Each structure stands twice: as C-alpha cells, then as structure tokens.
Amino acid sequence: MHNDIELKAPNHLTSLATSAVLVSVDVNVWSATKQDRGISSEVTKSKNADSNAGRFVKNLLANNVYHKDLINYRQTIYNWLKAKTYRWNNSQDLLPTISLESFKQEYDKHQTEFYKLLEDFCNRYDTIKSDMAFAQGDMYNAEDYPSVEEVKAKFGCRLYISEVPQQDFRCQVAQDLADDLKINYQRQCEEIVKNVLHQQTERITDVMESIAHCCGTHEVTTKSGRTTTKKRKIYDSTIEKAKDLCRAISGFKYVDNEHSRKLVSVARQLDDVLQGVSTEALRESDYTRDRVKTDIDDILSKFSF
C-alpha cells in the first residue's frame, strides 16, 4: 500500500543548516605536460617493446620556479581549507557560520596571492618558453606551448558557498521504503556530526598540548659543557589559533549532546585562561607562563571522552 509520507530532515541537520554553510574552493593550474608519441615510439623500439608498453611525457617547463610556485600555492590553499573546515562530502566542506567572515577575508588574501603569482608567471612566459628551447634540447617543439592568453585561462581560484540542505522530503513510497530512507538519512547525518565533533576535539586538544609544551622549559648544553635551563619558544600563531578555536566551538551550536557540551565547556575554560594573555606576556613573565601551563594541564587532565 502506498501512502503520502513526509520525510523530515533530522534535528542534527536542521541545526547544521542554521549554523553552518557548505564551501568548496577550486584551484585550477596548468600541468604543463604533454605526451610525445614520437619519443615514446623511439624508446619502445630501442627496448624491443610493444608500442603500447610505455609512453613518454614531457615536462614542458622543466620545473620552472615561477610555475612551481603556482603548483605549490594550490596545495597551500587546500591545506588552509582543510584546517578551517570540516569534511562534509568529496566536493564540499562544512564551515561554521560564525567563522564565515574571517574565512572569507583569509580566502581573499589567498586568491590575491594566487593571481599575483599567476601574473608573475605570465609576465615571464615568453622568456620561459625561450629558455625551454635550451632545456628541452632536441625534444623542444614550439607548437607544444599555448599562447600566454590560453595559458592564463587554464588557471583559476574560485570559492563556492551554499546552504546546508534543509528541505522536507515528500515521496509517494511504501511505508517500509520511507522508513528505510529516513533511517539511512539519519545515519549519514549523525556520522557527519560525529566527525565534526571528533575533529574539533582533536584540534583543541592539540593546541592546548602545544601551548602547555611551549610554556615549559628544556635543558640545553652550552659550548662550555654546562647544562642550563631554557624557555621554549612561543608563537603568536599558536595563541591566535587557540583563541579562534574557542570562538568557533563556543559559537557553533549544531547539536546538543554530552560530547558537544563538554567540548563547549573546555573551549570556554581555555578562553578564560587566555583572556588578556599575549605572546609577549608569556615570553617575558615566568608567572604568566606557569599559570597558563598549570591551568591548561588541569583542563587536559579532565578532558576525556
């Protein structure tokens, strides 16, 4: 028997829809490689191999530094994206709405830097092509190289932002199929929420352990052979990362369970410890270093699931 079944989004997903967005960043680069069938044929023949046994791919720019900078910066952007978001699916990541403004500002800086590197590369492209005539030797073929306009079009850095889906589902299906769909939908959603909580837990644990470690000391041996105690280095980026995490976790209220409540409590405790604390104060004041280390060690000792 078929009924009009209303499949509502689980509470977790509804909450995510009001407190987060989905983001993706596409960074396109020109690989600057080309298969050379002539050389491939020469190699396979010289090795008495079948013509399909191998192929030769030319690196048209021979690892030119300006092109490598673009390739490497693409990975820099993807590493930044991974650190700022939580995995949603193979093409999109989850970003708390509270972090959207700072995320967009940081993305704009990355995009500006990417296109600056692209402009540097394109301005030198004709010279690079000329250099390749020597670097490629007998393999050089001017027709392998597109025009600078065509090359520039092969690069791009784009940000896409969309809402977390929240719509109801109405299907003319049998009751057992509707129940099965709803259970599967709930399971997928709970797995995503579990993953976000796990990543947040790892990130705040790592940054607390890092601060506690940096606030400590270590023994070093001088050139004269004497052993002395030295303060460890403390970096601005570590303290800022901790404060950003506290803000993100406290403001990202997507689910209400014991794990989430404990995580928010830890974030607030860490935020209290770091209130008014600067990197400069940690470097100069032994009292501040000891207090911060003691307080964070205390939080860590009680922070378990």
C-alpha positions in Angstrom: 0.0 0.0 0.0 1.4 3.5 -0.9 0.9 6.5 1.3 1.9 10.1 1.3 5.0 10.1 3.5 6.7 13.2 4.9 10.4 12.7 5.4 11.7 15.4 7.7 15.4 16.3 8.0 16.8 15.1 11.3 17.3 17.6 14.1 21.1 17.5 13.7 20.9 18.5 10.0 18.4 21.2 10.7 20.7 22.7 13.3 23.6 22.5 11.0 21.6 24.3 8.3 21.1 27.2 10.7 24.7 27.4 12.0 26.9 26.4 9.0 27.3 26.6 5.3 29.0 24.4 2.7 32.1 25.7 1.0 34.4 24.5 -1.8 37.4 26.0 -3.4 38.5 25.1 -6.9 42.1 25.9 -7.8 43.0 25.1 -11.4 46.5 25.1 -12.7 48.1 24.2 -16.0 50.1 20.9 -15.6 52.5 21.9 -18.4 52.9 18.3 -19.5 52.4 16.7 -22.9 52.7 13.2 -24.2 55.2 12.8 -27.1 54.2 9.9 -29.2 57.4 10.2 -31.4 59.7 9.8 -28.4 57.5 7.1 -26.9 57.8 5.1 -30.1 61.6 5.6 -30.2 62.0 4.4 -26.6 59.8 1.3 -27.0 61.5 0.4 -30.3 65.0 0.8 -28.8 63.9 -1.6 -26.0 62.3 -4.1 -28.4 59.0 -3.5 -26.6 55.4 -3.2 -27.9 54.5 0.3 -28.9 51.8 0.4 -26.2 54.2 -0.8 -23.4 55.1 2.8 -22.4 54.8 6.4 -23.1 56.9 9.5 -22.7 55.5 12.6 -21.1 57.4 15.9 -21.5 57.6 18.4 -18.7 57.2 21.5 -20.9 58.5 23.9 -18.3 61.2 21.7 -16.8 60.2 22.6 -13.2 60.4 26.4 -13.8 60.4 28.1 -10.4 57.5 30.5 -11.3 55.3 27.6 -12.4 56.3 25.6 -9.3 55.3 28.5 -7.1 51.8 28.3 -8.5 51.6 24.5 -8.1 52.8 24.7 -4.5 50.4 27.6 -3.7 47.5 25.5 -4.8 48.5 23.0 -2.1 48.8 25.8 0.4 45.2 26.8 -0.3 44.0 23.3 0.1 45.9 22.8 3.4 44.4 26.1 4.7 40.9 24.9 3.6 41.3 21.6 5.4 42.4 23.3 8.6 39.5 25.8 8.6 36.6 23.4 7.7 35.1 20.0 8.5 34.6 17.2 5.9 31.1 17.1 4.5 31.5 15.1 1.3 34.0 14.6 -1.5 33.5 18.0 -3.0 32.2 20.2 -0.2 33.3 21.1 3.4 31.3 22.4 6.4 32.1 25.8 7.7 30.5 27.3 10.9 28.7 30.5 10.1 30.5 32.2 13.0 33.8 31.7 11.1 32.4 32.8 7.7 33.6 36.4 7.8 37.2 35.6 8.8 37.2 32.7 6.4 36.2 34.9 3.5 38.9 37.5 4.4 41.6 34.8 4.5 40.3 33.4 1.2 40.5 36.8 -0.4 44.2 37.1 0.6 44.9 33.6 -0.7 43.1 34.4 -4.0 45.1 37.7 -4.3 48.4 35.9 -3.8 47.5 33.2 -6.3 46.7 35.7 -9.0 49.8 37.7 -8.2 51.9 34.5 -8.7 50.0 33.9 -11.9 50.7 37.4 -13.2 54.4 37.0 -12.4 54.4 33.7 -14.3 52.5 35.1 -17.3 54.8 38.2 -17.5 57.8 35.9 -17.8 56.1 33.3 -20.0 57.7 34.3 -23.3 61.1 34.3 -21.7 60.5 30.9 -20.1 59.5 29.5 -23.5 62.7 30.7 -25.0 64.7 29.1 -22.1 62.9 25.9 -22.7 64.4 25.7 -26.2 67.7 25.0 -24.5 66.4 23.0 -21.6 64.4 20.6 -23.8 67.1 20.2 -26.4 66.0 18.1 -29.4 62.7 17.4 -27.6 61.7 21.1 -28.0 58.6 21.8 -30.1 57.3 25.4 -30.2 53.8 24.1 -31.0 53.6 22.4 -27.6 53.3 25.8 -26.0 49.9 27.6 -26.0 49.8 31.4 -26.2 50.0 33.3 -22.9 46.3 34.1 -23.1 45.4 30.4 -23.4 47.8 29.6 -20.6 46.3 32.2 -18.3 42.8 30.8 -18.9 44.0 27.4 -17.6 44.5 28.8 -14.1 41.8 29.9 -11.7 40.9 30.2 -8.0 37.2 30.2 -7.1 35.2 30.0 -3.9 31.7 28.5 -3.8 29.4 28.8 -0.8 26.0 27.1 -0.5 23.4 26.4 2.2 23.2 23.1 4.1 20.1 21.4 2.6 17.1 21.6 4.9 14.1 20.9 2.7 11.5 18.3 3.7 11.1 15.2 1.5 7.7 14.1 0.3 7.6 10.9 -1.6 4.9 8.6 -2.8 6.6 5.4 -1.5 5.7 2.4 0.6 5.9 2.8 4.3 8.8 0.4 4.7 10.8 2.2 2.0 10.1 5.6 3.6 11.3 4.3 7.0 14.5 2.8 5.4 15.3 6.1 3.6 14.7 8.1 6.8 17.0 5.7 8.9 19.7 5.9 6.3 19.4 9.7 6.1 19.7 10.0 9.9 22.7 7.6 10.0 24.6 9.7 7.4 23.8 12.9 9.3 24.9 11.5 12.6 28.1 10.3 11.1 28.9 13.8 9.8 28.1 15.4 13.2 30.3 12.7 14.9 33.1 13.5 12.5 32.9 17.3 13.2 33.0 16.7 17.0 36.0 14.4 16.6 37.9 16.9 14.5 37.1 19.8 16.9 38.2 17.6 19.9 41.5 16.8 18.1 42.2 20.4 17.2 41.6 21.9 20.6 43.5 19.1 22.3 46.5 19.6 20.0 46.5 23.4 20.5 46.3 23.0 24.3 49.1 20.5 24.4 51.2 22.8 22.2 50.7 25.8 24.5 51.4 23.8 27.6 54.6 22.4 26.0 55.7 25.8 24.8 55.2 27.3 28.3 57.6 24.8 29.7 61.4 24.7 29.7 64.1 22.3 28.4 67.7 21.7 29.3 70.5 22.6 26.8 74.2 22.1 26.9 76.3 25.1 26.3 79.6 25.1 24.3 81.5 25.1 27.5 79.7 21.9 28.5 77.5 23.5 31.2 73.8 22.4 31.4 71.3 25.2 31.6 67.5 25.6 31.6 66.0 27.5 28.6 62.4 28.6 27.9 60.7 27.1 24.9 59.6 29.4 22.1 56.0 30.6 22.0 54.5 31.7 18.7 51.7 34.2 18.0 50.1 31.8 15.6 49.6 29.2 18.3 47.9 31.6 20.7 45.7 33.0 17.9 44.8 29.6 16.7 43.6 28.6 20.2 41.5 31.8 20.6 39.9 31.2 17.1 39.1 27.7 18.1 37.4 28.8 21.3 35.3 31.3 19.4 34.3 28.8 16.7 33.4 25.9 19.1 31.5 28.1 21.5 29.5 29.7 18.7 28.9 26.6 16.6 25.9 25.2 18.4 24.8 22.5 15.9 23.9 19.6 18.3 23.1 19.2 22.0 24.7 16.1 23.5 27.2 15.2 26.2 30.2 15.3 23.9 29.2 18.7 22.5 28.5 20.2 25.9 31.9 19.0 27.3 33.6 20.4 24.2 32.0 23.8 24.6 32.9 23.8 28.3 36.5 23.1 27.5 36.6 25.9 24.9 35.2 28.3 27.4 37.7 27.3 30.1 40.6 27.7 27.7 39.2 31.0 26.6 39.1 32.1 30.2 42.7 31.0 30.7 43.8 33.0 27.7 41.9 36.2 28.4 44.3 39.1 28.4 47.2 36.8 27.7 49.5 37.9 24.9 52.5 36.1 23.4 54.7 38.9 24.7 53.5 38.4 28.3 54.2 34.6 28.0 57.7 35.3 26.8 58.5 37.9 29.5 56.6 36.7 32.6 57.5 33.4 34.3 54.4 33.8 36.5 52.1 34.1 33.4 53.8 31.1 31.7 53.5 28.9 34.9 49.9 29.9 35.4 48.8 29.3 31.8 50.7 25.9 31.7 49.2 24.8 35.1 45.6 25.8 34.1 45.8 24.1 30.7 47.4 21.0 32.2 44.4 20.9 34.6 41.9 21.2 31.7 43.7 18.4 29.8 43.7 16.1 32.8 39.9 16.4 33.0 39.2 16.4 29.2 38.4 12.9 28.2 35.6 11.0 26.4 
